[in-house]
Amino acid sequence: MTSNNRRTFLRQSAVLAAAFSLSSLFQQSLVATPSTPEYSIQAIRYATSPDVPVSDLVVGGPNDQKVDIAMVVWLIRGGGHTILFDSGFHRETFTKDFPMKDYLRPDEAVKTAGVAPDQVTDIVISHAHWDHMGGLDLFPSAKVWIQKDEYRYYTMDAWQPGGHHGGIDPEDVKELVRLNTQGRVHLVDGDNLEIFPGIRAYTGSRHTYASQYLCVSGTPNFVLASDNVYLYLNLSSHLASATFSSADHAANIAQQSRMIQLAGSPDRVVPGHDALQFQKFSTVGRVATIK
């Protein structure tokens, strides 16, 4: 073998070795990457609020109709996580204005799905309203996931002159800050972010300052809208839910279309307060099995 041939052979051998090494690393990375869990999803009704005007829930909806709305938390299990989407409420701050029937404290309601309160590993808060963030202190082991801008606004700017804090219980805010000082709050910084394998958080609906909703990947996908969509009627009529300001109605409607695209069907977008979800999906007692 000539010296030129030897150099060519050595170069080719080095290239082949490098390629083999990269291929091996790639294959190892595929093996090391966990597959997306096939999550189960359940809706848990902890109370009912009777005779709510539909026009309060659907912007431009009928003025002469009232509906009983479900007060709901959603339980997502898989991949070593037991996740609540929203936490309900247990303080009486707002119940004189929003009377309830058939109320069961959210930690007790979750037990009806076979989960002890201290088994909940994570709580994702869709938004800071009293009936969604008011149960944080009922689940002693849970980490809390909330949009960074939602946290900042309702712990700071909302209480300053010109701020808006309608529907926010100061005691819930104090609890959120307390949990943050304990290192139990994760701030989700923006739109379309994966917070658990196969579960992504989305913003833009503007029910509150920086409300979020979830897409849970699987066969098939489901979108949990919380109050970013109050009722199935919002979806079918293309009308907004209540938003942070009237200027946000168009953004809310645009996000409804996005939810349908993410889920693959409007039937797999689960609204925040529609009691129909307990008719659409198999239900035992307070618990509807969505997936």
C-alpha positions as CSV (number, residue, x, y, z in Angstrom):
1,M,0.0,0.0,0.0
2,T,1.4,3.4,-1.0
3,S,1.6,6.3,1.4
4,N,-1.2,8.1,-0.5
5,N,-3.4,5.0,-0.4
6,R,-2.6,4.6,3.3
7,R,-3.7,8.2,4.1
8,T,-6.9,7.7,2.0
9,F,-7.7,4.5,3.9
10,L,-7.1,6.1,7.3
11,R,-9.3,9.1,6.4
12,Q,-12.1,6.8,5.2
13,S,-11.8,4.7,8.3
14,A,-12.0,7.8,10.5
15,V,-15.2,9.0,8.7
16,L,-16.8,5.5,9.0
17,A,-15.9,5.4,12.7
18,A,-17.4,8.8,13.4
19,A,-20.5,7.9,11.5
20,F,-20.9,4.7,13.4
21,S,-20.4,6.6,16.7
22,L,-23.1,9.1,15.8
23,S,-25.4,6.4,14.7
24,S,-24.9,4.6,18.0
25,L,-25.5,7.7,20.0
26,F,-28.7,8.5,18.0
27,Q,-30.0,5.0,18.6
28,Q,-29.1,5.2,22.3
29,S,-31.0,8.6,22.5
30,L,-34.1,7.0,21.0
31,V,-33.9,4.2,23.6
32,A,-33.4,6.6,26.4
33,T,-36.3,8.9,25.4
34,P,-39.4,7.8,27.2
35,S,-42.5,7.3,25.0
36,T,-45.5,9.5,25.6
37,P,-47.7,7.9,28.3
38,E,-51.3,7.0,27.4
39,Y,-52.9,9.1,30.0
40,S,-56.3,8.5,31.5
41,I,-58.6,11.6,31.9
42,Q,-61.5,12.0,34.3
43,A,-63.8,14.9,35.0
44,I,-64.8,15.2,38.7
45,R,-67.9,17.3,39.6
46,Y,-67.6,18.7,43.1
47,A,-70.6,21.0,43.0
48,T,-73.3,22.5,40.8
49,S,-74.1,26.2,40.4
50,P,-77.8,26.5,39.5
51,D,-79.7,28.8,37.2
52,V,-76.7,30.6,35.6
53,P,-77.8,32.8,32.6
54,V,-76.4,31.5,29.4
55,S,-75.6,35.0,28.3
56,D,-73.1,35.2,31.2
57,L,-71.3,32.2,29.7
58,V,-71.6,32.8,25.9
59,V,-71.0,36.3,24.7
60,G,-74.0,37.1,22.5
61,G,-75.8,34.0,23.7
62,P,-79.6,33.9,24.5
63,N,-80.7,36.2,27.2
64,D,-83.8,34.1,28.2
65,Q,-82.1,30.8,29.1
66,K,-80.5,29.6,32.3
67,V,-78.4,26.5,32.9
68,D,-77.0,24.5,35.8
69,I,-73.3,24.5,35.5
70,A,-70.9,21.9,36.7
71,M,-68.0,22.8,39.0
72,V,-65.2,20.5,37.9
73,V,-61.6,19.5,38.4
74,W,-60.0,17.1,35.9
75,L,-57.8,14.2,36.9
76,I,-55.0,13.1,34.6
77,R,-53.0,10.0,35.4
78,G,-50.0,8.4,33.6
79,G,-46.2,8.4,33.4
80,G,-45.9,8.4,37.2
81,H,-47.9,11.6,37.6
82,T,-51.3,12.1,39.2
83,I,-52.3,15.5,37.9
84,L,-55.2,17.8,38.7
85,F,-56.2,20.4,36.2
86,D,-57.6,23.1,38.5
87,S,-58.2,22.7,42.2
88,G,-61.8,23.9,42.9
89,F,-62.5,25.9,46.0
90,H,-63.4,25.6,49.7
91,R,-63.6,29.1,51.0
92,E,-67.0,30.9,51.2
93,T,-65.7,34.3,49.8
94,F,-67.8,34.2,46.7
95,T,-70.6,31.6,47.4
96,K,-73.1,34.2,48.5
97,D,-73.0,35.5,44.9
98,F,-72.6,32.1,43.4
99,P,-74.8,29.7,45.4
100,M,-73.9,26.0,45.2
101,K,-75.8,22.7,45.5
102,D,-74.5,19.2,46.0
103,Y,-71.1,20.6,47.1
104,L,-68.3,18.2,48.1
105,R,-64.9,19.7,49.0
106,P,-62.5,19.0,46.1
107,D,-60.1,16.8,48.1
108,E,-63.1,14.6,49.1
109,A,-64.4,14.7,45.6
110,V,-61.1,13.4,44.2
111,K,-61.3,10.5,46.6
112,T,-64.4,9.3,44.7
113,A,-62.1,8.7,41.8
114,G,-59.8,6.5,44.0
115,V,-57.1,9.1,44.7
116,A,-56.1,10.3,48.1
117,P,-55.3,14.0,48.3
118,D,-51.6,13.4,49.2
119,Q,-51.3,11.2,46.1
120,V,-51.8,14.2,43.8
121,T,-48.4,15.0,42.4
122,D,-49.2,18.1,40.4
123,I,-51.9,20.7,40.0
124,V,-52.0,22.7,36.8
125,I,-54.0,26.0,37.3
126,S,-55.8,27.2,34.2
127,H,-56.4,30.6,35.7
128,A,-56.5,32.3,39.1
129,H,-60.3,32.6,39.6
130,W,-61.6,31.5,43.1
131,D,-63.3,28.3,41.8
132,H,-60.2,27.1,40.1
133,M,-57.3,28.1,42.3
134,G,-59.1,27.9,45.7
135,G,-58.2,24.4,46.5
136,L,-54.4,24.5,46.4
137,D,-54.0,23.9,50.1
138,L,-56.1,20.7,50.0
139,F,-53.4,18.7,48.2
140,P,-50.3,18.7,50.5
141,S,-47.8,17.0,48.1
142,A,-48.6,18.7,44.8
143,K,-46.4,21.0,42.8
144,V,-48.3,23.8,41.1
145,W,-48.0,24.9,37.5
146,I,-49.3,28.3,36.5
147,Q,-48.5,30.7,33.7
148,K,-45.7,33.1,34.7
149,D,-47.6,36.1,33.5
150,E,-50.8,35.0,35.4
151,Y,-48.7,34.6,38.6
152,R,-47.1,37.9,38.2
153,Y,-50.3,39.8,37.4
154,Y,-52.4,38.5,40.2
155,T,-49.8,38.7,42.8
156,M,-48.8,42.2,41.9
157,D,-50.3,44.4,39.2
158,A,-54.0,43.3,39.7
159,W,-54.0,45.0,43.2
160,Q,-52.5,48.3,42.0
161,P,-54.5,51.2,40.8
162,G,-55.9,50.4,37.4
163,G,-55.6,46.6,38.0
164,H,-58.4,44.1,37.7
165,H,-58.9,41.3,40.3
166,G,-62.6,40.4,39.9
167,G,-63.1,36.8,40.8
168,I,-59.8,36.5,42.6
169,D,-59.7,35.6,46.3
170,P,-56.8,37.3,48.1
171,E,-56.5,34.2,50.3
172,D,-55.8,32.1,47.2
173,V,-53.2,34.5,46.2
174,K,-51.5,34.3,49.6
175,E,-51.5,30.6,49.4
176,L,-50.0,30.6,45.9
177,V,-47.2,32.9,47.1
178,R,-46.6,30.7,50.2
179,L,-46.2,27.7,47.9
180,N,-43.8,29.6,45.8
181,T,-41.6,30.3,48.8
182,Q,-41.5,26.6,49.4
183,G,-40.3,25.9,45.9
184,R,-43.5,24.2,44.9
185,V,-44.6,26.5,42.1
186,H,-43.5,26.0,38.5
187,L,-43.9,29.1,36.3
188,V,-44.9,28.2,32.7
189,D,-43.4,30.8,30.5
190,G,-45.5,31.1,27.4
191,D,-47.5,29.3,24.8
192,N,-47.2,25.7,23.4
193,L,-44.9,24.4,26.0
194,E,-44.7,20.7,27.1
195,I,-45.0,20.6,30.9
196,F,-45.2,16.8,31.1
197,P,-44.4,14.2,28.4
198,G,-47.3,14.5,25.9
199,I,-49.1,17.3,27.8
200,R,-48.7,20.8,26.4
201,A,-50.0,24.2,27.8
202,Y,-51.4,26.8,25.5
203,T,-52.3,30.4,26.0
204,G,-54.1,33.1,24.0
205,S,-57.7,32.6,25.1
206,R,-57.5,35.5,27.6
207,H,-60.2,34.4,30.0
208,T,-58.0,36.0,32.6
209,Y,-54.8,37.9,32.2
210,A,-52.8,34.8,31.0
211,S,-55.1,31.8,31.3
212,Q,-54.0,28.5,29.9
213,Y,-55.5,25.3,28.6
214,L,-54.1,21.8,28.0
215,C,-53.8,19.4,25.1
216,V,-53.3,15.8,26.3
217,S,-51.7,13.7,23.6
218,G,-52.8,10.2,23.0
219,T,-55.0,8.0,20.8
220,P,-56.9,10.3,20.5
221,N,-55.9,13.7,21.7
222,F,-58.1,15.7,24.1
223,V,-58.1,19.4,24.9
224,L,-59.1,20.4,28.4
225,A,-60.3,24.0,27.9
226,S,-61.3,25.0,31.5
227,D,-63.1,28.4,31.4
228,N,-61.4,29.4,28.1
229,V,-64.5,27.6,26.8
230,Y,-67.4,27.6,29.2
231,L,-69.9,25.5,27.2
232,Y,-70.2,23.3,24.2
233,L,-72.4,26.0,22.9
234,N,-69.4,28.3,22.7
235,L,-67.8,25.9,20.2
236,S,-70.9,25.2,18.1
237,S,-71.9,28.8,17.8
238,H,-68.4,30.3,17.5
239,L,-69.1,32.7,20.3
240,A,-66.6,33.8,23.0
241,S,-66.5,32.9,26.6
242,A,-66.1,35.7,29.1
243,T,-62.6,37.3,28.7
244,F,-60.2,39.6,30.5
245,S,-61.6,42.5,28.4
246,S,-64.1,42.8,25.5
247,A,-61.1,43.4,23.2
248,D,-60.1,39.8,23.8
249,H,-63.3,38.2,22.3
250,A,-61.8,37.6,18.9
251,A,-58.7,36.0,20.4
252,N,-60.9,33.7,22.4
253,I,-62.8,32.6,19.3
254,A,-59.5,32.0,17.4
255,Q,-58.3,29.8,20.2
256,Q,-61.5,27.7,20.1
257,S,-60.6,26.9,16.5
258,R,-57.0,26.0,17.6
259,M,-58.4,23.7,20.3
260,I,-60.5,21.9,17.8
261,Q,-57.5,21.5,15.5
262,L,-55.3,20.2,18.4
263,A,-58.0,17.7,19.5
264,G,-58.9,16.7,16.0
265,S,-62.7,17.1,16.7
266,P,-64.9,19.5,18.7
267,D,-66.2,16.5,20.5
268,R,-62.7,16.1,22.1
269,V,-62.6,19.7,23.4
270,V,-63.9,19.6,27.0
271,P,-65.4,22.8,28.3
272,G,-64.9,24.2,31.7
273,H,-68.4,24.2,33.2
274,D,-70.7,22.3,30.8
275,A,-72.6,19.6,32.7
276,L,-73.1,17.8,29.3
277,Q,-69.6,16.3,29.7
278,F,-71.2,14.1,32.4
279,Q,-73.6,12.9,29.7
280,K,-71.3,12.6,26.8
281,F,-68.8,10.4,28.7
282,S,-69.4,7.3,30.9
283,T,-70.2,8.6,34.4
284,V,-70.4,6.9,37.8
285,G,-71.5,9.2,40.6
286,R,-69.5,12.4,40.3
287,V,-66.8,11.0,38.0
288,A,-66.9,11.0,34.2
289,T,-64.3,8.9,32.3
290,I,-63.2,11.0,29.3
291,K,-60.4,8.7,28.3
